């Protein structure tokens, strides 16, 4: 897990629900430095992010694609041994 380019330890409660092919997440940050707490401090509760499925593109290629367009990775982690 990383946060702002450095190794990090953080935890959260996460609730997932589906409506058709749309997935909803409710995130409650618990411990450690994380993007969720930053967002809450700056904006309060609200929509935090929108994600798109890229099943046919390897994780490393996804990261490279965003970096080439000027986006930095702010936070990363795995769930059950994989990147969701």
Buried (B, 14 or more C-beta within 10 A) or exposed (E): EEBEEEEBEBEBEEEEEEEEEEEEEEBEBEEEBBBBBBBBEEEEEEEEEEEEEEEEEEEEEEBEEEEEEEEEEEBEBEEEEEEE
